Amino acid sequence: MTGYARAQGADDRRRWVWEARSVNGRNLEVRCRVPQGFDRLENPARTAAGTRLKRGNVALSLTMTSEAKSKPLRINRDLLAELATLVDEVRKGTGASAPTADGLLRVRGVIEEENEGAEGEEALAALDSALMRTLDEALQGLVNARAGEGKALAAVLEGHVEEIDSLCRRAAERAQAQIGVVRQRFETQLGELLGRTPALSEERFAQEVAMLVGKADVREELDRLIAHIAQARSLLHEARPDNPVGRKFDFLCQEFNREANTLCSKSADIELTRIGIDLKGAVERMREQVQNVE
């Protein structure tokens, strides 16, 4: 879910640039940074990001640059006339020489920039619309960047699924060999049960036998693991920018891990236990990569 994109636009008064960045995240979190006076765009920007993205920590930033020409200057004649009157009074009272023209013009407020007035509501609405169109371009670029990363990630995940499939096949073969180990253990425990005093009731005996058989049978776990592998491959095939599968895949990894744990707990064979531990490691490696999937 990592990616970067930028888009720019301009009108006759300014230029702007939208930048969109994203990193991995379990949920969607959007942060927006805009210049002072453009706070009104934060909520629409977050909404726009939410319509295109489902997961990840996303940062949006807007930069504005003024392109307006220098405003024409004008003389504040009222202030200049007031200064002239004061200068004349001082000159007559003190005999001081009259100030030069450039001296008067240096007085703060005598020379001003003409005020063109604030933009009206219609102009602001047009500006906002242009800014949001540029943001949409940046978000589309971010989606494309993340899709490119997703293609590479799909190949990695397919490799993890193949590894899990191979381990499940090995576990199925070893489970057949485990039958002899279980049989020997059952015969030993059965002798202990029959030699106990007082003797076990038929009901208790049946319970003990059922418990031993249930503990050793891993076929149900293997069947579910095979079904999960098929589902993982289906999700990889279905994944598209308009069909995010990250959350489903994340949940599927939890189910993979649950079955691998049960397989290890039921194992009566050291080799099968080792396969189960390798399976848990493969699932964890796949889960780490799934965190990058939208």
Stockholm file with secondary structure:
# STOCKHOLM 1.0

chainA/1-294         MTGYARAQGADDRRRWVWEARSVNGRNLEVRCRVPQGFDRLENPARTAAGTRLKRGNVALSLTMTSEAKSKPLRINRDLLAELATLVDEVRKGTGASAPTADGLLRVRGVIEEENEGAEGEEALAALDSALMRTLDEALQGLVNARAGEGKALAAVLEGHVEEIDSLCRRAAERAQAQIGVVRQRFETQLGELLGRTPALSEERFAQEVAMLVGKADVREELDRLIAHIAQARSLLHEARPDNPVGRKFDFLCQEFNREANTLCSKSADIELTRIGIDLKGAVERMREQVQNVE
#=GR chainA/1-294 SS CCEEEEEEEECSSEEEEEEEEEECCSSEEEEEECCTTCGGGHHHHHHHHHHHCCSEEEEEEEEEEECCCCCCEEECHHHHHHHHHHHHHHHHHHCCCCCCHHHHHTSTTTEEECCCCCCCHHHHHHHHHHHHHHHHHHHHHHHHHHHHHHHHHHHHHHHHHHHHHHHHHHHHHHHHHHHHHHHHHHHHHHHHHHTCSSCCCHHHHHHHHHHHHHHHCCHHHHHHHHHHHHHHHHHHHHCBTTBCCHHHHHHHHHHHHHHHHHHHHHCCSHHHHHHHHHHHHHHHHHHHHHTTCC
#=GC SS_cons         CCEEEEEEEECSSEEEEEEEEEECCSSEEEEEECCTTCGGGHHHHHHHHHHHCCSEEEEEEEEEEECCCCCCEEECHHHHHHHHHHHHHHHHHHCCCCCCHHHHHTSTTTEEECCCCCCCHHHHHHHHHHHHHHHHHHHHHHHHHHHHHHHHHHHHHHHHHHHHHHHHHHHHHHHHHHHHHHHHHHHHHHHHHHTCSSCCCHHHHHHHHHHHHHHHCCHHHHHHHHHHHHHHHHHHHHCBTTBCCHHHHHHHHHHHHHHHHHHHHHCCSHHHHHHHHHHHHHHHHHHHHHTTCC
//
